[in-house]
Amino acid sequence: MNLSIKSQTNSMEYVTPPNIILHKSKEVIFYISNDDRNHPNIDLWTKELNIFGYKGLIIHSKCIFNRLKNDASLGKIN
């Protein structure tokens, strides 16, 4: 399975949350801590990542996000 992880910043100091892109299943998993007070905007994030037609998911557990990120069965990390 193709997998890539990114964090992106634009000129307004807005940061796209850490994410894992699963190209085979056309899904992107975003990590947002429970302390984050910003309203999630999955449509904006997928647009910024230039991945249209992908299903966006949010994980609030850093432990689970890191386990997914390091899971060898998901494929190589780009």
C-alpha positions as CSV (number, residue, x, y, z in Angstrom):
1,M,0.0,0.0,0.0
2,N,1.4,3.4,-0.9
3,L,1.8,5.7,2.2
4,S,3.1,9.2,2.7
5,I,3.2,11.5,5.7
6,K,3.2,15.2,5.5
7,S,2.9,18.4,7.5
8,Q,2.4,21.6,5.5
9,T,2.4,25.3,6.3
10,N,1.1,28.2,4.2
11,S,1.9,31.9,4.4
12,M,-0.7,32.5,7.0
13,E,1.1,30.3,9.5
14,Y,-1.7,27.8,9.3
15,V,-0.5,24.2,9.6
16,T,-2.1,21.2,8.0
17,P,-2.1,18.6,10.8
18,P,0.2,15.6,10.6
19,N,-1.3,13.0,8.3
20,I,-0.9,9.6,6.7
21,I,-2.0,9.3,3.1
22,L,-3.2,5.8,2.1
23,H,-3.2,6.0,-1.7
24,K,-4.5,2.5,-2.3
25,S,-7.7,3.0,-0.3
26,K,-7.9,6.8,-1.1
27,E,-7.9,7.8,2.5
28,V,-6.0,10.4,4.5
29,I,-5.7,10.1,8.3
30,F,-5.2,13.4,10.2
31,Y,-3.9,13.6,13.8
32,I,-5.5,16.3,15.9
33,S,-4.8,16.3,19.6
34,N,-7.7,16.5,22.0
35,D,-6.3,19.9,23.2
36,D,-6.6,21.5,19.7
37,R,-9.3,24.1,19.7
38,N,-9.4,24.7,16.0
39,H,-12.4,23.4,14.0
40,P,-11.3,20.5,11.8
41,N,-11.5,21.3,8.1
42,I,-10.9,18.1,6.2
43,D,-11.9,19.6,2.8
44,L,-9.3,22.4,3.2
45,W,-6.6,20.0,4.3
46,T,-7.2,17.6,1.4
47,K,-7.2,20.5,-1.0
48,E,-3.9,21.8,0.4
49,L,-2.4,18.3,0.0
50,N,-3.7,18.2,-3.5
51,I,-5.5,14.9,-3.0
52,F,-9.0,15.1,-4.4
53,G,-11.5,12.3,-4.0
54,Y,-9.9,11.0,-0.8
55,K,-11.9,10.2,2.4
56,G,-10.6,12.2,5.4
57,L,-10.4,10.7,8.9
58,I,-9.3,12.2,12.2
59,I,-7.5,10.4,15.0
60,H,-7.2,12.1,18.4
61,S,-4.8,9.5,19.9
62,K,-1.1,10.3,19.2
63,C,-0.2,6.7,20.2
64,I,-2.6,5.2,17.6
65,F,-1.5,7.6,14.9
66,N,2.2,6.8,15.5
67,R,1.4,3.0,15.4
68,L,-0.4,3.5,12.1
69,K,2.5,5.6,10.8
70,N,5.0,2.9,11.7
71,D,2.9,-0.1,10.7
72,A,5.0,-2.1,8.2
73,S,1.8,-3.6,6.6
74,L,0.8,-0.2,5.3
75,G,3.8,0.1,3.1
76,K,6.9,2.3,2.9
77,I,6.7,5.8,4.2
78,N,7.5,8.4,1.6
